[in-house]
Each structure stands twice: as C-alpha cells, then as structure tokens.
Amino acid sequence: MLADGAIRSGKTISMILSFLEWSLSTFHDKDFIIAGVTGGALRRNVLEPMIRILETYGISHELKRTESKLIIGSNTYHLFGADKDNAQDKLQGMTAAGAAEIPATKLFGRSPQGFNTNGESDLKNYAEMISGLQERMLRPALEKLLPVMAVSCWGFRPDDLDIVFEPIISPTPKERAELIDRLSGSVIEAWTAGLITREEAVEELKARGAELGVWSKLRDQESEA
C-alpha cells in the first residue's frame, strides 16, 4: 500500500494507525517485520510516532532495543534496518517472505539455498502470482477506469483501447526465439495448407507478435510479393 500526499498531511500517522488496527485485531502471538532503509530512518519516521500513538491510546507495549523488537499486546514486531550487513541473518527462518508472497531470494537479495539451487522456480511462482493479481484485480479496475479517462481527455473512447501488462520476467534470447517460432508456426502452416488467406495470415501474425514486439511492420503487399 502506498500513501500519496503533501508533506505533513498525515500520511505517516494514518498508515501507522491502519497497520496497528489491522495487525492487533487480526493476529495474536504472531511475528511482524517493520523495515526501513536505515535503522535511523526507521526509528525517526516510524518507531517514534508509533510509540507516541501507543502511549496516547494506552496500548500495552514494550520496546526491547538490544533485541531490535517491539512487543505490542501478544504480537512481536521485529525492527529491520536494511543498511546493516547482518540484517538478513537476523531474519533468517522467519516467514515474512511467505506472507508477502515474495521469494526470499528477491526480498532479501540472498542466494538460493537447499534444493532450489538457481532460484528459477521461486521467480517463476512469483511471476505467476503477480500475473494472476494483474488479471484478477488490476485489469477489471482499469477496464472501468480507462474508458472514463479517455472520454475525459479526448472526448471519445478509442476503438483500439487495450491493456497490456509488461512481462514480469523477460525471456532469454533462446526462449524468445522459441516462443516466436511457436506462435508463428501454426499460422504459417495454416496459410501453406490453404486454410486462410495471406491477408488473414498477416493479421494473425501481427496480432500474435504484438505481445513480443515482432511482425508489427509486416504489410499485406509484402506478403503478396
């Protein structure tokens, strides 16, 4: 979640209150991570105002500075400054990556461990998760919003208004070549067999190639030559 607004508009207080309300009312005896770019930034921008809020509302809490943790009710909030070289070691074994649905290799920038020697399966699962969220949550919202924005900006809705999400993981040159061959092969076979006309083949190739950035300059007259 991102908060956008002017300086001193109450973003920090609103986000801290929302986080405390959510974590304390939903979870009990659980571990959370509160992270900052540096330990000092975390203390100034998050920890100090959070403690003032807890004191104002009379919420029981205990700050254990030597252990870098804040206990609120039955929950424990681990304080994480990303500028410390051993920061990830302190969090090793925690399930924060699973809760965020981000692979630990990507979240903490560490090397793959165990049977996952190259991290490819983690990244693939992560890409599939993001792609699923884009289709389930982002696309329906954009399909309602973009036509309204188009009419507001231009006075009409373009017929070719479409939503294309950039790939989460870029394919290697070999994978790209194989994908292009697979996408175009069936079209060429259908044209060779006389099942579709040259014009239909060109249109189909351009439609399939749009996702990969190929065949966009293919023209009907070139296929006739």
Steps between C-alpha positions, in 0.01 A plus 500: 500500500631845406392832651525809281455854623660825603767522770353499851158396369468212745615211281730351763247514783223358279715211381625417851147506644373278218787256544450478877125455466542225241781310669364516855139418412579223252801319647610372838839361605643575156826649368514806275786686332520879493774603258674823410771604255719562804457434870504873570232574240284221639533638853422863403227443243318197635602380845485831690156607366373144549601501867332840549182356352517195725547721806216731397257210462631322809599186308736271691842478335867434577797612292801269524775704339779245543291238321362745241141407567181666616242291684143626470238290673578140410669584169871558440617759246861449385680821402706467183753756374604406146833683534639236741713232335365228731137614479383205294672255734287625788186426299613162368231239549210742543196461276484865392586411139215250491257753644604757240489233225844619388785246474762547770762516224328809360383653828839484672727468194663183627616195308265200454541228759422130533356311206409826325854550371427772243180661629319459166197328653466778760510770234258310277249460783543869586439604138188281481372650824549858373343412165199351677455813712523716187224304329272452802531839666672756278346427159132523610570833671690639200228385257255721688739791558678539164187560285392775741848654490505479120168682464612760754831562318407459134121513493466147364606142570750359245394173337848354551516577873670200658687401814832319464708417805877484467644153571629453853794292380660574163571187294854416394585544127462123453162491676386803299598335170320178596188694601495697174539178303220335694263793460563544128541135400132407516401809301750425224389137488134609468586738217713238322213252523263754345284525812539878524584777253827693500323806636356296787842350569658847514234629741536194723880529506479868591249427777712220647824693458374811680570336836861431404561811292537319166317501166369855564639632168374207293279630220252326273681598182825356630332163543373517146851561362 
